[in-house]
């Protein structure tokens, strides 16, 4: 025979109180919530099943709106009530501070000028390393790049440096950096 012990009633879990229906005169348990109004969707009435069915059948979210307001509401629902703008407009860059390195959101520039206005790269990218190797700073034009390349080749060419291995290695790195920057500047 198994003996079971009962605790004092003070230690038993209290029974949760039942919520009463918000409909006047109804004493049924309220298990269903319904929003109070379209403007206050976070505030609820609590109803029993019978009264929530009646409330839902009479609910009309668009009751107090005009046709233009309803149309605006439908259009806003397409983008989940988030702001939108035409592609290529400057609104997004000005109000949300989006970094746009390729100027996709700026329709006033042509493609050839896009790369000339890039302010900087991350310090460890191939382009940034190439700029340091060529001793240049952005913005770089193809003419500036070519002039600097010719200047560095004359300085580090093995024939000028009596076959110095260090100068030869430096020239190889300069050639590689020139090829990288030539692709970016185009």
C-alpha positions in Angstrom: 0.0 0.0 0.0 1.5 3.3 -1.1 1.1 6.2 1.2 0.5 9.7 -0.3 1.0 12.9 1.6 -1.0 16.0 1.1 0.4 19.4 1.7 -1.3 22.1 3.5 -3.8 23.9 1.2 -1.6 27.0 1.6 1.1 25.3 -0.5 -1.1 24.1 -3.4 -1.1 25.9 -6.7 -3.8 28.5 -6.7 -6.5 28.1 -9.3 -6.4 31.0 -11.9 -9.3 33.2 -11.8 -11.6 33.0 -14.8 -12.0 36.0 -17.0 -15.6 37.1 -17.4 -17.0 38.1 -20.8 -16.9 41.9 -21.5 -20.4 41.9 -23.0 -22.7 43.5 -20.4 -24.9 40.9 -18.6 -22.9 37.9 -19.7 -21.2 35.8 -17.0 -19.6 33.2 -19.3 -15.9 32.6 -19.2 -14.0 34.9 -21.7 -11.5 32.9 -23.7 -11.3 35.0 -26.9 -9.9 38.4 -27.4 -10.9 40.9 -30.1 -9.4 44.3 -30.9 -11.2 47.4 -29.5 -10.9 49.5 -32.7 -8.8 49.8 -35.9 -6.8 52.6 -34.3 -6.1 50.6 -31.1 -5.2 47.1 -32.3 -3.1 46.4 -29.2 -6.1 46.9 -26.8 -8.6 44.0 -26.6 -12.1 43.1 -25.4 -12.4 39.6 -24.0 -15.5 37.6 -25.0 -17.1 34.2 -24.7 -17.5 32.2 -27.9 -21.0 33.4 -28.6 -20.2 37.1 -28.2 -16.9 37.0 -30.1 -18.7 35.5 -33.1 -21.2 38.3 -33.0 -18.4 40.9 -32.6 -16.4 39.4 -35.5 -19.4 39.4 -37.8 -19.9 43.1 -37.2 -16.2 44.1 -37.4 -15.1 46.2 -40.3 -11.6 47.5 -40.2 -12.3 50.0 -43.1 -15.6 51.3 -41.8 -14.5 54.9 -41.0 -12.1 55.3 -44.0 -12.8 56.9 -47.4 -12.0 55.1 -50.6 -8.7 57.0 -51.1 -7.6 56.0 -47.6 -8.5 52.4 -48.2 -6.5 52.4 -51.5 -3.5 53.9 -49.7 -3.8 51.3 -47.0 -3.9 48.5 -49.6 -0.8 49.9 -51.4 1.1 50.2 -48.1 0.3 46.6 -47.3 2.1 45.5 -50.4 5.4 46.6 -48.7 4.4 45.7 -45.2 3.8 49.3 -44.2 7.5 50.2 -44.9 8.6 53.4 -46.7 9.5 53.0 -50.4 10.9 55.2 -53.1 11.6 55.0 -56.8 14.8 53.2 -57.8 17.6 55.7 -58.5 16.2 58.5 -56.3 18.4 60.2 -53.7 15.8 59.9 -50.9 17.2 56.6 -49.6 20.8 57.8 -49.4 19.9 61.1 -47.7 17.5 59.8 -45.1 18.9 56.3 -44.3 22.7 56.8 -44.8 23.1 53.8 -47.1 26.6 53.3 -48.3 26.3 52.9 -52.1 29.8 52.4 -53.5 28.6 51.7 -57.0 26.1 54.7 -57.0 23.2 52.4 -58.0 20.8 54.8 -56.2 22.1 57.9 -57.9 20.7 58.4 -61.4 22.5 61.6 -62.2 25.9 60.1 -62.7 27.1 58.1 -65.7 28.9 54.8 -65.3 32.4 56.1 -66.2 32.3 58.6 -63.3 31.1 56.1 -60.8 34.5 54.7 -60.0 36.2 58.0 -59.8 34.1 59.1 -56.7 34.8 56.0 -54.6 36.4 57.6 -51.5 38.3 54.6 -50.0 38.5 50.8 -49.8 38.8 48.7 -46.7 42.5 48.9 -45.7 43.3 45.3 -46.6 41.6 44.9 -50.0 43.7 44.3 -53.1 42.9 47.8 -54.4 44.0 49.5 -51.2 47.3 47.5 -51.1 47.8 48.4 -54.8 47.3 52.1 -54.0 49.9 52.0 -51.2 52.4 50.1 -53.5 52.0 52.7 -56.2 52.2 55.5 -53.6 48.9 57.0 -54.7 45.7 58.2 -53.0 42.2 58.0 -54.4 40.8 59.4 -56.7 43.1 58.3 -59.4 42.8 58.9 -63.1 44.2 56.7 -65.8 46.7 59.5 -66.7 47.9 59.8 -63.1 48.3 56.1 -62.7 50.3 55.7 -65.9 52.6 58.6 -65.0 53.3 57.2 -61.5 53.8 53.7 -63.0 56.4 55.0 -65.5 58.2 57.0 -62.7 58.4 53.8 -60.5 59.5 51.6 -63.3 62.4 54.0 -64.0 63.3 54.0 -60.4 63.2 50.3 -59.7 64.2 48.7 -63.1 66.9 46.1 -62.7 69.0 47.7 -65.5 69.1 51.0 -63.6 69.9 49.2 -60.2 72.7 46.9 -61.5 70.6 43.8 -61.2 69.6 44.3 -57.6 67.3 41.5 -56.5 65.3 43.7 -54.1 64.6 46.2 -56.8 63.5 43.4 -59.2 61.0 42.1 -56.6 59.7 45.6 -55.9 59.2 46.1 -59.7 57.2 42.8 -59.8 54.9 44.1 -57.1 54.5 47.4 -58.8 53.5 45.7 -62.1 50.9 43.6 -60.2 49.6 46.8 -58.5 49.4 48.6 -61.8 47.3 45.8 -63.3 44.9 45.8 -60.4 44.4 49.6 -60.5 44.2 49.7 -64.2 41.1 47.5 -64.0 39.5 49.7 -61.3 40.2 53.0 -63.1 38.7 52.0 -66.4 
